[in-house]
Amino acid sequence: MKKVISKDGTAIAFDKTGNGPALILVCAAFQTRSMMSELASHLSTHFTVFNYDRRGRGDSGDGATYAVEREVEDIETLINEAGGSAFVYGMSSGAVLALDAATKLTITKLAVYEPPFVVDNTRPPLPKDYLIQLKELTTSNRRGDAVEYFLTKAAGVPAEFIASMRSAPFWQAMEDVAHTLIYDGTIMGDCMSGNPLPAERWSSVSIPTLVVGGGASPEYQQNAVKALVDRLSNAKLHMMEGQDHNVAPDLLAAVLTDFFSK
């Protein structure tokens, strides 16, 4: 593990593995770099992989107040550590952060997997007071309830599954980073409202971009990746047959390697 210091003084922890062009991995809600380690291992045969803990998670520090711009600066710091330019891959809400970063930073190619947009009526949108409720739960130290709220309202997990999940070994790891769910919600903005994606937010992203989706994912997620491709000027869509949001790292690595190697 290594650390770099972001512009606001926050220490960002990362693992650097492999050889070749620099590739930065941006993880999703709940994830730390340990959960991306298998994907990083597959990719490190072709790339120098920077697999980092987003701020507030794992071995990284956190700032006094949150802003999406601070997370973009974290990616910028890693790009500087990599030599000034890099490929970037983002997963789920981390994909939306990577898109935001691509509007400001020197990213040579971008790949994203299933940014969790809700662009139509194929699933319920987030409640209008989603962030307010989530903040109330986390600031009152009701971390388990915050995790449940995210899973049922944002991730679409049926409420009847939650009781068994609370007793599962992975639940504590989710509670540990529950405070960062507000960060991911802030990144998503109103892009889970059931309305079309904003026309201007990523209009300046002209770099080659691969938008990847799972052929076995719900309709709303398949519609979301198609909507994003329509919004970007230099994007192509790749649907992975038989995969869903829990994509197999080895299969995903093959798709990413093909894209970033061309």
C-alpha positions in Angstrom: 0.0 0.0 0.0 1.1 3.5 -0.8 -0.4 6.9 -0.1 -0.6 10.2 -1.9 -1.8 13.5 -0.5 -4.8 15.1 -2.3 -5.1 18.9 -2.8 -7.1 19.4 0.4 -4.5 17.4 2.5 -6.4 14.1 2.6 -4.3 11.0 2.3 -5.5 8.6 -0.4 -4.4 5.0 -0.1 -3.7 2.9 -3.2 -2.1 -0.3 -4.5 0.1 -0.1 -7.6 0.6 -3.3 -9.5 1.6 -4.5 -12.9 3.4 -2.9 -15.9 2.3 -0.9 -18.9 0.0 2.2 -19.3 -1.5 3.6 -16.2 -5.1 2.5 -15.4 -7.0 3.9 -12.4 -9.9 2.0 -10.9 -12.8 3.9 -9.3 -14.9 1.8 -7.1 -18.7 1.8 -6.4 -20.8 2.5 -3.3 -19.7 0.3 -0.3 -16.5 -0.8 -2.2 -13.0 -0.4 -1.0 -9.9 -1.3 -3.0 -9.8 -4.8 -1.5 -13.1 -5.5 -3.4 -11.5 -4.5 -6.7 -8.3 -6.5 -6.1 -9.3 -9.5 -8.3 -10.1 -7.2 -11.2 -6.8 -5.3 -10.6 -4.9 -8.6 -10.6 -6.3 -9.6 -14.0 -5.6 -6.1 -15.5 -2.1 -5.9 -14.1 -0.8 -8.2 -16.7 -1.3 -5.5 -19.3 -1.4 -2.2 -17.3 0.1 -0.4 -14.3 -3.0 -0.5 -12.1 -3.8 2.1 -9.5 -6.4 0.6 -7.2 -7.4 3.1 -4.5 -9.6 3.6 -1.6 -12.0 6.5 -2.2 -12.0 9.1 0.5 -13.7 8.0 3.7 -13.1 4.3 3.0 -10.5 1.7 3.9 -7.1 3.2 4.5 -7.8 6.6 3.0 -8.5 9.7 5.0 -11.5 12.1 4.7 -12.1 15.8 4.5 -14.0 17.9 7.0 -16.7 18.5 4.4 -17.7 16.6 1.3 -17.8 17.9 -2.3 -17.6 15.9 -5.6 -14.8 18.2 -6.6 -12.6 16.8 -3.8 -13.1 13.3 -5.2 -12.1 14.6 -8.7 -9.0 16.0 -7.1 -8.2 12.6 -5.6 -8.3 11.1 -9.1 -6.2 14.0 -10.4 -3.6 13.3 -7.6 -3.4 9.7 -8.7 -3.0 10.7 -12.4 -0.1 13.0 -11.4 1.4 10.0 -9.5 1.0 8.0 -12.7 3.0 10.5 -14.7 0.3 13.0 -15.8 -2.2 11.0 -17.8 -4.0 7.7 -17.4 -6.8 5.4 -18.4 -9.7 5.4 -16.0 -12.4 2.7 -15.3 -15.4 3.4 -13.0 -17.9 1.0 -11.5 -21.6 1.9 -10.8 -21.6 5.3 -8.9 -17.8 5.3 -9.4 -18.5 5.4 -13.1 -20.4 8.7 -12.6 -17.5 10.1 -10.6 -15.2 9.0 -13.4 -17.4 10.7 -16.0 -17.2 13.9 -13.9 -13.4 13.6 -13.7 -13.2 13.2 -17.5 -14.7 16.7 -17.9 -11.7 18.2 -16.1 -8.7 15.9 -16.1 -6.2 14.4 -18.5 -7.8 11.0 -19.0 -6.9 9.4 -22.3 -9.6 6.7 -22.4 -12.5 6.0 -20.1 -14.6 2.8 -19.4 -17.6 2.6 -17.2 -19.8 -0.3 -16.0 -23.5 0.3 -15.4 -23.7 3.8 -13.9 -26.9 3.4 -11.9 -29.0 6.0 -13.7 -32.8 5.8 -13.6 -33.9 7.4 -16.9 -37.5 6.2 -17.3 -40.3 4.5 -15.5 -39.0 0.9 -15.6 -38.2 1.2 -11.9 -39.2 3.6 -9.1 -37.0 6.7 -8.9 -35.2 7.7 -5.7 -37.4 9.5 -3.1 -37.1 13.3 -3.5 -35.8 13.5 0.1 -33.3 10.6 -0.3 -30.2 12.5 0.7 -31.9 14.2 3.6 -33.1 10.9 5.0 -29.7 9.2 4.4 -27.9 12.1 6.2 -30.3 11.9 9.1 -29.6 8.1 9.5 -25.8 8.4 9.3 -25.4 11.5 11.5 -27.5 9.8 14.2 -25.2 6.8 14.0 -27.9 4.5 12.6 -25.5 2.9 10.2 -27.4 -0.3 9.7 -30.6 1.6 8.9 -28.7 3.8 6.5 -27.4 0.7 4.7 -30.9 -0.7 4.6 -32.3 2.6 3.2 -29.7 2.6 0.4 -30.3 -1.0 -0.5 -34.1 -0.8 -0.7 -34.4 2.7 -2.1 -31.4 3.1 -4.4 -30.2 -0.5 -5.1 -33.7 -1.9 -5.4 -33.2 -4.8 -3.0 -36.5 -6.3 -1.9 -37.2 -5.4 1.7 -37.8 -9.0 2.7 -34.2 -9.8 1.9 -32.8 -7.3 4.4 -33.2 -9.3 7.6 -31.1 -12.2 6.4 -28.5 -9.7 5.0 -28.1 -8.0 8.4 -26.9 -11.3 9.8 -24.5 -12.0 7.0 -20.7 -11.6 7.4 -20.5 -8.8 4.8 -23.0 -6.5 6.6 -20.5 -5.0 9.0 -18.2 -4.0 6.1 -21.1 -2.1 4.6 -21.9 -0.4 7.9 -18.3 0.7 8.2 -18.6 2.8 5.0 -22.2 3.8 5.4 -21.3 7.5 5.9 -19.9 7.5 2.3 -23.3 6.6 0.8 -24.1 10.3 1.0 -21.0 10.9 -1.2 -22.3 8.5 -3.8 -25.8 10.1 -3.6 -24.3 13.5 -4.1 -22.4 12.3 -7.2 -25.6 10.8 -8.7 -27.5 14.1 -8.2 -30.9 13.9 -9.9 -29.8 11.1 -12.3 -31.9 8.5 -10.6 -35.1 10.6 -10.9 -36.7 8.8 -13.8 -36.0 11.7 -16.1 -33.6 11.8 -19.1 -30.0 12.4 -18.4 -28.9 16.0 -18.4 -27.8 17.2 -21.8 -24.8 19.3 -20.6 -23.2 17.5 -17.7 -20.8 15.4 -19.7 -21.1 17.2 -23.1 -17.3 18.0 -23.0 -16.3 14.4 -22.7 -14.9 13.6 -26.1 -12.3 11.0 -25.3 -12.9 7.3 -26.4 -15.4 5.9 -23.9 -16.6 2.3 -23.5 -19.9 2.0 -21.7 -20.4 -1.6 -20.5 -23.6 -3.2 -19.3 -24.8 -6.7 -18.3 -27.2 -8.5 -20.6 -28.8 -10.1 -17.6 -29.3 -6.8 -15.7 -32.7 -5.3 -15.1 -34.3 -3.3 -17.9 -33.7 0.0 -16.2 -29.9 -0.6 -16.0 -29.8 -1.6 -19.7 -31.7 1.5 -20.6 -29.3 3.6 -18.5 -26.2 2.5 -20.4 -27.9 3.1 -23.7 -29.0 6.6 -22.6 -25.4 7.4 -21.6 -24.0 6.3 -25.0 -26.5 8.6 -26.6 -25.3 11.5 -24.4 -21.6 11.1 -25.2 -19.9 12.1 -28.4 -17.3 9.4 -28.7 -18.8 6.3 -26.9 -19.6 2.8 -27.8 -21.7 0.3 -26.0 -20.7 -3.2 -25.0 -23.2 -5.6 -23.5 -21.8 -8.6 -21.6 -24.1 -11.6 -22.2 -25.2 -13.4 -19.0 -23.7 -10.7 -16.7 -25.5 -8.4 -14.3 -24.4 -5.6 -11.9 -22.2 -8.2 -10.0 -20.0 -8.7 -13.1 -17.4 -11.4 -13.1 -13.9 -9.8 -12.8 -12.1 -12.1 -15.2 -14.7 -11.5 -18.0 -14.8 -7.8 -17.4 -11.0 -7.6 -17.4 -10.9 -9.2 -20.9 -13.4 -6.5 -22.2 -11.4 -3.7 -20.6 -8.0 -5.0 -21.8 -9.3 -5.2 -25.3 -10.6 -1.6 -25.2 -7.6 0.0 -23.5 -5.1 -1.8 -25.6 -6.3 -0.5 -29.0 
